Amino acid sequence: MHTEGHAPGRIALLGSGETSLAGGRVFESLARARQVPTPLRVAVLETPAGFELNSDRVAGRVADFLAVRLGNYRPAVTVVPARQRGTPFSPDAADLTTALLDADLIFMGPGSPTYAVRQLRGSLAWHRLIARQRIGATLAFASAAVVAISALALPVYEIYKAGHELHWQPGLDLFGPYGLKLVFVPHWNNAEGGAELDTSRCFMGRSRFETLLTMLPSDVTVIGIDEHTALAIDLADGAAEVMGAGDVTVLHPDGARAFAPSGRFSLAEFGPFAWPEPDAGLPPEVWAEAMSHSEEGESEQPVPGEVLALVSERQAARERRDWAASDALRARIATLGWSVKDTPDGAQVAPQE
């Protein structure tokens, strides 16, 4: 599914730790994986935490982290406060969610999975997010958002905190249009309960999770993501890669397979893959506006991957106080038509004037 020169963007799923050192490396890798405009336009979708009184700070902490961690890309970070339907901060509010149409990277993270599903299913915000990804934007999900995008979402709070009977609820089904029926479980190796309480499998524990598995349709693939670990999915290449500290476990009805960091494997591990039409499942007006915004943004100059690699190499030289190497790398960057400015938030790269 390549749309008029556009390839679908990568999708990264973090088991936890989006603002940790490991999480920062994942975001850096996502930004470095392709040429990106400067500034890098980032949208942080607040919805999963929209029921919390301090949801602005929950999303704001991630926005602040990305503004610093991705400093080389001069990020323009916008928090999208699409908190609750039927309010001025609705996921269906056109003006409120416009940033999703312009974003190069869209992040959604902590909160309640089932709340996120209720607020986003069929919403303008969700449709805009999908349209933008199909044109090339990278999506990054963590924690609750990883659960929410499943075909069937694990109601973590309802079971673990409120004592509801074991069950699954319909999810946002991000990968359904690609022919994949996937259930994602972050915090796969959680050990907060210590020796006395098994809190793995996203706080369900192994024995309870085994029962939950029997309640899934036979054609569903379960993907468990360890903490401080990410699964990066490249739809255009038909491949996935594991990043971070732990493993990704893929559960089929006929067995399980674990993939270690730096492991790259085919999306066929998830089931039969199929390309949808680019605008499949989207309102025509949303697809049209997404294409229009994309065309408007193509005039911005991308930072070549070669330049970004030299900037990262120079930063490493500065950290080890190798000033001669740092100066030499600055000169090499300049020969490519780019300049580097050192700021309190890190190095920033821009075209030479």
Stockholm file with secondary structure:
# STOCKHOLM 1.0

chainA/1-353         MHTEGHAPGRIALLGSGETSLAGGRVFESLARARQVPTPLRVAVLETPAGFELNSDRVAGRVADFLAVRLGNYRPAVTVVPARQRGTPFSPDAADLTTALLDADLIFMGPGSPTYAVRQLRGSLAWHRLIARQRIGATLAFASAAVVAISALALPVYEIYKAGHELHWQPGLDLFGPYGLKLVFVPHWNNAEGGAELDTSRCFMGRSRFETLLTMLPSDVTVIGIDEHTALAIDLADGAAEVMGAGDVTVLHPDGARAFAPSGRFSLAEFGPFAWPEPDAGLPPEVWAEAMSHSEEGESEQPVPGEVLALVSERQAARERRDWAASDALRARIATLGWSVKDTPDGAQVAPQE
#=GR chainA/1-353 SS CCBTTBCCCCEEEESSCTTSHHHHHHHHHHHHTSCEESSCEEEEECGGGTTSTTHHHHHHHHHHHHHHHTGGGCCEEEEECCCCTTSTTCTTCTTTTTHHHHCSEEEECSSCHHHHHHHHTTCHHHHHHHHHHHHTCEEEEETHHHHHTSSEECCHHHHHTTCCCSCCEECCCTTGGGTCCEEEESSTTCCTTTTTSCCHHHHTCHHHHHHHHHTSCTTCEEEEECTTEEEEEETTTTEEEEEESSCEEEEETTEEEEECTTCEEEGGGGSCCCCCCTTTTSCHHHHHHHHHHHHHHTTSCEECHHHHHHHHHHHHHHHTTCHHHHHHHHHHHHHTTEEEEEETTEEEEEECC
#=GC SS_cons         CCBTTBCCCCEEEESSCTTSHHHHHHHHHHHHTSCEESSCEEEEECGGGTTSTTHHHHHHHHHHHHHHHTGGGCCEEEEECCCCTTSTTCTTCTTTTTHHHHCSEEEECSSCHHHHHHHHTTCHHHHHHHHHHHHTCEEEEETHHHHHTSSEECCHHHHHTTCCCSCCEECCCTTGGGTCCEEEESSTTCCTTTTTSCCHHHHTCHHHHHHHHHTSCTTCEEEEECTTEEEEEETTTTEEEEEESSCEEEEETTEEEEECTTCEEEGGGGSCCCCCCTTTTSCHHHHHHHHHHHHHHTTSCEECHHHHHHHHHHHHHHHTTCHHHHHHHHHHHHHTTEEEEEETTEEEEEECC
//
